[in-house]
Amino acid sequence: MEFERVEFGKTYTSPLTPEEVNHYSRQLVLPQFGVEGQIKLKNTSVLLVGAGGLGCSAAIHLAGSGVGQLTIVDHDRIEASNLHRQILYRSEDVGRYKAEVLVERCSRSNPLSRMAPVALCTALTTENCLELVRNHAVILDCTDNVYARYLLNDACVLRGRALVSASALKFDGQLTVYNHQGSVCRRCLFPDPMALQAQSCDDNGVMGPVQFLG
């Protein structure tokens, strides 16, 4: 079976190989997903901002499930205090860029991805945000930075993208989808960013499992 899709000006036709059928077999047997769903996933691009606990969990599952293009943005380096919840990092990774290491782990998890995951070891800024959002179909906000959250929100509104946003603190996790098919955006619900200066995990702590439930 073949599925043709035009994405950002490019047409990509892709049959599933025998290796892909074997790798994704547990997804393919789902009647709500099947071969067509797998090929659509193969042609999807995801921008993931934030390679911490939330980003680790999201990235490895996206890569394993067969997302065709995954771009991970994070300028932070791994610290020892990250290891209890950011479970894709190891002690020997301390000091390395999170995005770089996360891309390595995702590549090893699924070498069948249409495109190799990309690491951007840089901060999200007004100069790069709009272009990054424009070049991806789905946007994931896994940051712990209020400025970056609102920057992503505004770029998604301008580019017509849905924004999947998660957060975790102490024993609580939260998941929200903004700007999906005309739904509210973050500014609709929280117009004043200064009123949402979130408490940090550094100051208030976080339980590791919350990162995977948020």
Secondary structure, DSSP 8 states (H G I E B T S, - for coil): -EEEEEETTEEEEEE--HHHHHHTHHHHT-TTTHHHHHHHHHT-EEEEE--SHHHHHHHHHHHHHT-SEEEEE---B--GGGTTT-TT--GGGTTSBHHHHHHHHHHHH-TT-SS--EEE-S---TTTHHHHHHT-SEEEE----HHHHHHHHHHHHHHT--EEEEEEEBTEEEEEEESSTT---HHHH---GGGG----HHHH-B-TTHHHH-
